[in-house]
Amino acid sequence: TMLEDLTLVPANVDLIGFEVEMMSVPKREARLKELLAPVADKFDFIIIDCPPALSLLTLNAFSASHSVVIPLQSEFLALEGLGQLLDTIKRIKNAFNSSLIIKGILLTMFDSRTNLSQNVVDEARQYFKDLVFKTKIPRNVKLGEAPSYGLPVLLYDKTSPGAKSYISFARELLKR
């Protein structure tokens, strides 16, 4: 990347057949952990962005991780599946990665103009208490525009509400 201390390793079409190829491989849930082990000490953080569905890829990410941040869209249906995800993470912790911890729940796509967003925030905080980060990531045009220019939002427009929220979140995360 244009940032000296940032390395991105994007997924590609080769992952399409990953699950089928791994079906007969012993300890297939630990493959990513094995691949990351030789390079892990070269990075301060390795962030794995997972799809919202539980798959072998997601299971590998959980098995390879020290901690999890759960993004939660500030929409009703997203809140409905959160309890199930937390149960799944607990099962993964018991079966594959006993050191896995949940760092927190990050509220995203927050729209202060709607009651629904605020209701989701209130319910999440009521049920999950301190697990919910104080920082909320707002809906913000600049967050959507930045990738189309090939830039992180902090280089595209660091003064935007979205960029400021991610800075706030990073600070909050580092304190946990």
ROBA-808042 format. One record per residue (C-alpha): x, y, z; residue number from 1; residue in three letters. Coordinates in Angstrom, 1 decimal. Layout:
<pts>
{{X, Y, Z}, NUM, ALA} ...
</pts>
This chain:
<pts>
{{0.0, 0.0, 0.0}, 1, THR} {{1.0, 3.6, -0.1}, 2, MET} {{1.2, 3.5, 3.7}, 3, LEU} {{4.6, 2.0, 4.7}, 4, GLU} {{3.4, 0.3, 7.8}, 5, ASP} {{0.2, -1.2, 6.3}, 6, LEU} {{0.0, -4.5, 4.5}, 7, THR} {{-3.2, -5.7, 2.9}, 8, LEU} {{-3.8, -9.2, 1.8}, 9, VAL} {{-7.1, -9.3, -0.1}, 10, PRO} {{-9.1, -12.4, -0.8}, 11, ALA} {{-9.4, -13.5, -4.4}, 12, ASN} {{-11.3, -16.0, -6.5}, 13, VAL} {{-9.0, -18.8, -5.3}, 14, ASP} {{-11.0, -18.9, -2.1}, 15, LEU} {{-14.1, -20.0, -3.9}, 16, ILE} {{-13.0, -23.7, -3.7}, 17, GLY} {{-11.4, -23.5, -0.3}, 18, PHE} {{-14.2, -25.2, 1.6}, 19, GLU} {{-14.5, -28.1, -0.8}, 20, VAL} {{-10.7, -28.6, -0.9}, 21, GLU} {{-10.5, -28.6, 2.9}, 22, MET} {{-13.2, -31.1, 3.5}, 23, MET} {{-10.8, -34.0, 3.8}, 24, SER} {{-7.9, -32.1, 5.5}, 25, VAL} {{-7.4, -33.0, 9.2}, 26, PRO} {{-7.7, -30.0, 11.5}, 27, LYS} {{-9.0, -27.9, 8.6}, 28, ARG} {{-10.3, -25.3, 11.1}, 29, GLU} {{-6.7, -24.4, 12.0}, 30, ALA} {{-5.3, -23.9, 8.5}, 31, ARG} {{-5.2, -20.1, 8.7}, 32, LEU} {{-3.6, -20.2, 12.1}, 33, LYS} {{-0.8, -22.5, 10.7}, 34, GLU} {{-0.3, -20.2, 7.7}, 35, LEU} {{-0.1, -17.0, 9.9}, 36, LEU} {{2.2, -18.4, 12.6}, 37, ALA} {{5.5, -17.8, 10.7}, 38, PRO} {{4.7, -14.1, 10.0}, 39, VAL} {{2.5, -13.2, 13.0}, 40, ALA} {{5.4, -11.6, 15.0}, 41, ASP} {{6.2, -9.2, 12.1}, 42, LYS} {{2.9, -7.4, 12.7}, 43, PHE} {{1.4, -5.4, 15.6}, 44, ASP} {{-2.1, -6.4, 14.5}, 45, PHE} {{-3.5, -8.8, 12.0}, 46, ILE} {{-7.1, -7.9, 11.3}, 47, ILE} {{-9.2, -10.5, 9.5}, 48, ILE} {{-12.5, -9.1, 8.0}, 49, ASP} {{-15.0, -12.0, 7.8}, 50, CYS} {{-18.3, -12.4, 6.0}, 51, PRO} {{-21.4, -12.3, 8.1}, 52, PRO} {{-22.1, -16.0, 7.6}, 53, ALA} {{-20.4, -18.8, 9.6}, 54, LEU} {{-18.3, -20.8, 7.2}, 55, SER} {{-15.1, -22.7, 7.2}, 56, LEU} {{-13.3, -19.4, 6.4}, 57, LEU} {{-14.9, -17.7, 9.4}, 58, THR} {{-14.2, -20.7, 11.6}, 59, LEU} {{-10.5, -20.5, 10.5}, 60, ASN} {{-10.5, -16.7, 11.3}, 61, ALA} {{-11.9, -17.4, 14.8}, 62, PHE} {{-9.4, -20.2, 15.4}, 63, SER} {{-6.5, -18.0, 14.4}, 64, ALA} {{-7.5, -15.0, 16.4}, 65, SER} {{-6.8, -13.7, 19.8}, 66, HIS} {{-9.9, -11.5, 19.9}, 67, SER} {{-13.0, -10.6, 18.1}, 68, VAL} {{-14.7, -7.3, 17.4}, 69, VAL} {{-18.3, -7.8, 16.3}, 70, ILE} {{-19.7, -5.1, 14.0}, 71, PRO} {{-23.4, -4.6, 14.5}, 72, LEU} {{-25.4, -2.6, 12.0}, 73, GLN} {{-27.8, -0.2, 13.8}, 74, SER} {{-30.7, -2.0, 12.3}, 75, GLU} {{-33.3, -4.4, 13.9}, 76, PHE} {{-32.5, -7.6, 12.0}, 77, LEU} {{-28.8, -7.3, 12.8}, 78, ALA} {{-29.6, -7.3, 16.5}, 79, LEU} {{-31.7, -10.4, 16.1}, 80, GLU} {{-28.7, -12.5, 15.0}, 81, GLY} {{-26.2, -11.2, 17.6}, 82, LEU} {{-27.2, -13.6, 20.3}, 83, GLY} {{-26.7, -16.6, 18.0}, 84, GLN} {{-23.3, -15.3, 16.9}, 85, LEU} {{-22.2, -14.9, 20.5}, 86, LEU} {{-23.3, -18.5, 21.2}, 87, ASP} {{-21.3, -19.7, 18.2}, 88, THR} {{-18.2, -17.8, 19.3}, 89, ILE} {{-18.5, -19.5, 22.7}, 90, LYS} {{-18.7, -22.9, 21.1}, 91, ARG} {{-15.7, -22.1, 18.9}, 92, ILE} {{-13.8, -21.0, 22.0}, 93, LYS} {{-14.6, -24.3, 23.8}, 94, ASN} {{-13.8, -26.5, 20.8}, 95, ALA} {{-10.9, -24.8, 18.9}, 96, PHE} {{-9.5, -21.7, 20.5}, 97, ASN} {{-9.7, -21.4, 24.3}, 98, SER} {{-7.9, -18.1, 24.3}, 99, SER} {{-10.4, -16.3, 22.0}, 100, LEU} {{-12.0, -13.3, 23.7}, 101, ILE} {{-14.7, -10.9, 22.5}, 102, ILE} {{-13.2, -7.4, 22.7}, 103, LYS} {{-16.6, -5.8, 22.0}, 104, GLY} {{-19.5, -5.0, 19.8}, 105, ILE} {{-19.1, -2.0, 17.4}, 106, LEU} {{-22.3, -0.3, 16.3}, 107, LEU} {{-22.1, 0.7, 12.7}, 108, THR} {{-24.3, 2.5, 10.1}, 109, MET} {{-25.7, 4.6, 12.9}, 110, PHE} {{-28.1, 7.2, 11.8}, 111, ASP} {{-28.9, 9.8, 14.4}, 112, SER} {{-32.0, 10.9, 12.4}, 113, ARG} {{-33.8, 7.7, 13.0}, 114, THR} {{-35.4, 6.2, 16.1}, 115, ASN} {{-34.6, 2.7, 14.9}, 116, LEU} {{-30.8, 3.3, 15.1}, 117, SER} {{-31.2, 4.7, 18.6}, 118, GLN} {{-33.4, 1.8, 19.6}, 119, ASN} {{-30.9, -0.7, 18.4}, 120, VAL} {{-28.1, 1.1, 20.4}, 121, VAL} {{-30.3, 1.2, 23.5}, 122, ASP} {{-31.2, -2.5, 23.2}, 123, GLU} {{-27.6, -3.6, 22.5}, 124, ALA} {{-26.4, -1.7, 25.6}, 125, ARG} {{-29.2, -3.0, 27.7}, 126, GLN} {{-28.5, -6.7, 26.9}, 127, TYR} {{-24.7, -6.6, 26.3}, 128, PHE} {{-23.7, -3.8, 28.7}, 129, LYS} {{-20.0, -3.0, 28.6}, 130, ASP} {{-19.4, -5.3, 25.7}, 131, LEU} {{-20.8, -2.5, 23.4}, 132, VAL} {{-18.2, 0.1, 22.5}, 133, PHE} {{-19.1, 3.7, 23.3}, 134, LYS} {{-18.1, 4.8, 19.8}, 135, THR} {{-20.7, 4.4, 17.1}, 136, LYS} {{-19.7, 4.5, 13.4}, 137, ILE} {{-22.2, 6.8, 11.6}, 138, PRO} {{-23.6, 6.4, 8.1}, 139, ARG} {{-21.3, 8.7, 6.2}, 140, ASN} {{-20.9, 9.4, 2.5}, 141, VAL} {{-17.1, 9.7, 2.9}, 142, LYS} {{-16.9, 6.1, 4.2}, 143, LEU} {{-18.5, 4.9, 1.0}, 144, GLY} {{-16.5, 7.2, -1.3}, 145, GLU} {{-13.0, 6.5, 0.0}, 146, ALA} {{-12.7, 2.9, -1.3}, 147, PRO} {{-13.7, 4.0, -4.8}, 148, SER} {{-10.6, 6.3, -4.8}, 149, TYR} {{-8.4, 3.4, -3.4}, 150, GLY} {{-7.9, 5.3, -0.2}, 151, LEU} {{-8.6, 4.6, 3.5}, 152, PRO} {{-11.0, 7.2, 4.8}, 153, VAL} {{-8.3, 8.7, 7.0}, 154, LEU} {{-6.4, 9.7, 3.8}, 155, LEU} {{-9.5, 10.6, 1.8}, 156, TYR} {{-11.1, 12.9, 4.4}, 157, ASP} {{-9.8, 12.7, 7.9}, 158, LYS} {{-12.2, 15.4, 9.1}, 159, THR} {{-15.3, 13.5, 8.1}, 160, SER} {{-17.5, 12.2, 10.9}, 161, PRO} {{-16.8, 8.6, 9.7}, 162, GLY} {{-13.1, 9.0, 9.9}, 163, ALA} {{-13.3, 10.7, 13.3}, 164, LYS} {{-15.5, 7.8, 14.6}, 165, SER} {{-13.0, 5.2, 13.4}, 166, TYR} {{-10.2, 7.1, 15.2}, 167, ILE} {{-12.3, 7.2, 18.3}, 168, SER} {{-13.0, 3.5, 18.0}, 169, PHE} {{-9.3, 2.6, 17.5}, 170, ALA} {{-8.4, 4.5, 20.7}, 171, ARG} {{-11.2, 2.8, 22.6}, 172, GLU} {{-10.2, -0.6, 21.3}, 173, LEU} {{-6.6, -0.1, 22.3}, 174, LEU} {{-7.7, 0.7, 25.9}, 175, LYS} {{-9.5, -2.7, 26.2}, 176, ARG} 
</pts>
